[in-house]
Amino acid sequence: MTRRQLLQYLTKHLDLPLLAGMGLLMTISLLTLYSASDQNFGRVLAQGANIAVALTLMWIIANMPLHVLMRIAVPVYVFGLLLLVGVALFGEISHGARRWLNIGVATIQPSELMKIGVPLMMAWYFEKYEASLTMKNYLIAAILLLLPVGLIARQPDLGTAILISASGFYVLFLAGLSWKVIAGMAVSAVASAPVAWSLLHDYQRHRIEMLLDPSQDALGKGYHTIQGMIAVGSGGLIGKGYLSGTQTHLDFLPERTTDFIFAVYSEEFGLVGNLILLAIYLFVIGRGFVITANASNYFTRLMAGSITLTLATYAFVNMGMVSGILPVVGVPLPLVSYGGTSMVTLLVGLGMLMSIHTHQKLVKT
């Protein structure tokens, strides 16, 4: 096999425009992480290793025929649900939350698996009943969504529960859920807000209170929000310059390599840098919508649309919480924040997008 043939084989099922946008975001990740970690090259290498593992899994998924994705939908969902039950019964407690499960060779966070498992299962279910969808089908799909979300919210892990709820809702919406039902759900959500408030943990209520007025506890619960807003605002038009962010390097900014890495980037590259970052995200999201529009069947349209909209939600929620317009819920900036688990989850989803784009025909099972 010649080099050209090898390259063609390796890229046969990769979407090059999508890969280019992802590459730009991951380059920004490594550059910003180097600054955020006080020029800790070891942390950058660790993120590089995370990216390498995630890209390998993305390539495997991208080369996976669509009928295989359909076949694994139920096993992945059931396996993930069993793991969540295992977390509830035997999970390890860390920082007041029970989110991790020790399986002997490693400690895993099963909720991450459900970011892919839930929309995959719901898309499979709607594909099965596409010809005769009734309200009963939407109710069953909603139950498929609420089961894992309830277990994750119980851990508690509000950020992940919100993201999985969003990914499942997008499948319901794309499957044709009536606007009247959506409006009814919105009214019900508003009406039940007092009950929901009483069910929240103290730290979750504090986060919402801090969104309204972070200055009431500037050195405690509101510290993250205030420092994030200061960092974003102090970047000005063109930023303070690479490696020159004062909020970052004087250690005012918390969680600066993970949830608040956007604040580091904003301080050093300013409004111009933020507009470039937003343009890259919009390009990736736009490419996802193009793939969704060209998807060959119901299952692939639902999956592609959900993956794309969930990526957009990741970016919006992270930027919103760092900028002080949303509560701090622990959502990473997609493909930029440090961390292996979120990188793998996102690239597996993007690998599915590439598979949907390059495998045009679905073999019915």
N, C-alpha and C positions, 0 to 999 in steps of 0.2 A: 504494500500500500504506500503510495507516494504521500508527501506532506500535504499536497492539495487535496487528495482523497481523504486523508485523515481529518483535515480541517472541515471538509464538507460533511463528513460523518458526524463530527462533534457538534457542528452547528445546524444540522439538518432540522432539528425540532426546536431551535431557539429563535425567538423573535428579536431580531437585531435592534430595531428602534427601542423596544422595551428594555433590552439588555443595556443599551447605551445610557438611557435615563437612569437605570439602577446603578450603573457604574459611576455616574457623576455623583449620585447621592452617597454611595459608599466611599468615594474619594473625599467628599466633604466630611464624612464621618471620621475618617482616619486623621485628616488635617485638624479638625476641631478637637478631636479626642487628645491629640498630642498637646494642644494648648490647655485643654480642660484638666488634664492629668498632671499639670506642671512639668511638661516635656518628659513624661515617663514613657520611654520607648517600649518597655516591657508591656505596658497596657495596650499600646498600639499594635504590637505583635500579637497579643492575645485576641484583639478584635479582628486582626487579619486572619487568624486561625478560625475564628467564628465565621467569618465571611467565606473562607475556603470550604468549610464543612457545609454551610448553607447552600453555596453555589453547587456543590456536588449533589446534594439532595434535590435541588431545583432541576439540575440536568436530568437526573433519574426520573423525576415526575414529568418533566417536559417530554421525555421519550416514552412515557407510558400511554398506551392507546386508551381512548375514552371509555371503551367498554370495560376496561380494567378499573378505571376510576369509579364507574358505576358499581362494579362488583364489590369493591372495598368499602363502599359507603356505609352499609349496615354494620359490618364487623368493626370498622373504626369507631362508629358512634357507640355501639354497645360496649366495646372495650374501654372507651373513654369514660362512659357512664359508670362502669364497674370500678374503674380507678377512682372516680370521684366519690363513690360510696366507700371505697377503701380509705380515702383521705378522711372522710367524716368519722370512720370507725377507728382507724389506726394511724392517722397522719401525725407528722411531727409538728409541734407547736413552736413557732418562732415569732418574736415581737408581737405576741398576743393573737396570732392568726395560725390556723391549721390549714396549710396550703400544700404541704410537701408530703410525699410518700416514699419511704425507704424500701426499695425492692431488692436489697442485698448488694448488687453490684453498683448501684447508683441511687441517688435521691432525685426524684422527678416531680414536676409540677403538672399534674394531669389536666388542669384547666387550659393549658396552652394547646393541648391536642384538640380540645373542643372548639377552638377558634376555626379549625378546618372541618372537624367532624360534624358540627351542627349544620352549617350551610350545605355540606356534602349530603348529609342524610335528608335534609328537607328538600333539596333539589331532586334527589333520587325518588322521594315519595311523590312529589308533584309530577315528575315524569311518568311514574307508574299510573297515575290517575288523570293524566292530561285531558283525555277525551271526555271525561265526565266529572269535572270538578264541581263540588257543591260546598255549601258552608260547613258541612261535616268534615270535609277534607282540610279546610283551613283551621278548624278547631283542633283536629288531630295534629296537624303541623305545629300549631301553637303549643300543644302539650309537649311535643318533641323538643321544642325550644325551651319551655319553662322548666322542664326537669333538670337539665344541667345548670341552667342559670340559677335556679333555687339552691342547688347544692353549692355552687361557687359563691353566691351571695352569703351563704351561711358560714363560709370559712373564717372571716369575711374577706372578700376580694372584690370591692365595688368596681374598680377599673375594668377588670377582666369581664365581670358580669355585664357591664354596660356594653363593652365591645361585642360580646357574643350575642347579646340582645339585639344590637344594631345589625349584625350580620344576618341573624335569623329574620328580623323584620324586613330587611331588604329582599330576602327570598319571598316572603309573603307578599310584599308590594309588587315585585316583578312578576309573581305568579297571578296577579290580577285581583288582589284583594280590593273590595269595593271602597271607594272614597268615603262613602257613608259610614262603613264600619271603622275606617281609620279615624274619621272625625269623632265617632262615638268612643273609640278607645282614648282619644286625646281628652275628651270631656271627662271621661271616667278617671283618667290619670290625674287631672286637675282636682276633681272632686274628692279623690282618695288621698290627696297630698297630706292632710293632717294625720291620717292613719299611717301612711308611709313614714312620715316624720317620726312618729312614736316608735316605729320598728327599727329605725336607724341606730347604729352604735354611737356612743358619745363622740368618738373621734370623727365620725362621718358628719354628724350635726355640726361639729366645730368647723369642719372644712367649709360647709355651706355658709355658716355665720361669718367666717373669715373672708369669704368672697364678697359679702355685703359690706364689711368694714374690717379689713385686716389690721387697722391701727389699734383696735381694741385689745389686741394681744400681740404687739409688734415684735416682741422678743420670744414669743412662744408659738402658738398655732398659726399666727399670721406672718411669721418670719419668711417662710418660703415664698409666699405670694408677693410680699413687699420687695424682697431682694430680686426676685425675677423681674418685676416691673421696673425696678431701678436699672437693672442690667440692660433690659431691652431698650428703655428710654434713653439711657446714657450713650448708646451707640450713635445717635444722631443720624446724619445723612450717609456718611461713608464709613463710620465706625472708628474705633480707637487704634485699629491696626492689629495685624496678626501677632499673637503672643503678648498683646499689650492691654488686655482687658483688666481693669483694676478690681472690679467686683469679683472676678474669677481668681486672680492671682494674689489678692489680699484675703482670700478665703471667706468672703462674705456670702458667696453663692453656694447653696446646698445642692447635693445630688447633681453636681455639674457634669458628670460624665454620662449620666443616665437620663432621668426625667427632665432635667433642666439644661440639657446641652444646647437647646435652642437659644437660651439666654446668653450662653457663652458666645455662640455664633453671632447673635444680634449685636452684642456689645463690641465685638471686634470688626464686624463687617457692615454694620449699620443698615439703614433702610435699603440701600442699593443691593447689599448682599442678600437681604431678606427677599427682595423682589426676584433676584436670580434664583434663590432657593424655591420660592413659590412657583416660578416659571417651570422649573424642573419637575416639581410635583404635579403641576397641571399637565405637563407633557406626558408623564407616566400614567396619570389618571385618564387623560384623553385617549391615550393608546389603548388602555383597558376598555374604554367605552367603544372604541372602534372594533376591538375583538368581540365584545359583547354583541354589537349590532350585526356582525358578520357570522355569529355562531350558527351552526347548522341545525340545531334542534333545541327543544325546550330545556332539557337538562343542562346543556352547555351555556345557554343564555342565562339561566338562573344562577349558575355557578360563577360565570364570568362577571355578571353584574354585581353579585354579592361581594366577590373578592375586590373588585374595583372600588365600590362604594365603602367597603370596610377600610381599605387603605386610606381613602379620603377622610374617613372619620378619625382614624389614628392621627393623621396630621393635624386636622382641625382641633381635636380635643387637646393634644399636646401643646400646640401653639396657643390655644385659648387659655389653658391653665397657667402657662408660663407668663402670659401677658396680663393675667388677672381678670379675664372675662368669664372663666369657668372655674369650678372648684378644683383643687389639687386631688387627682384621683389615681395617680401613678401609672399613666399611660406613656410609653416611650415614643420618641419621634421616629417614625418608620425609616429603617435603613440607615439611620444616623446615630441614635443612642447606642451606648455600649451595652452589650449583652448578647449571649448566644441564643437563648431560647426565643426571644422575639425575632431575631434575625432569621432563624430557621423557619419559624412559623410563617413569616412574611414571604420568604423566598419559596417555600413550598406552595403557597398560594399563587405566587407569580409563575411558578413552574406549571401549575394547572392552567393558568391563562395561556401560556405558550403551547401546552398540549392541545387546548381547545382550538387555538389558532392554526396549528400545523396538522392536526388530525381532523380532517373535514368530515369523515363519515363515522357515525356511531353504530357499532354492531349491537343490535338488540339482544338482551339477555333474558 
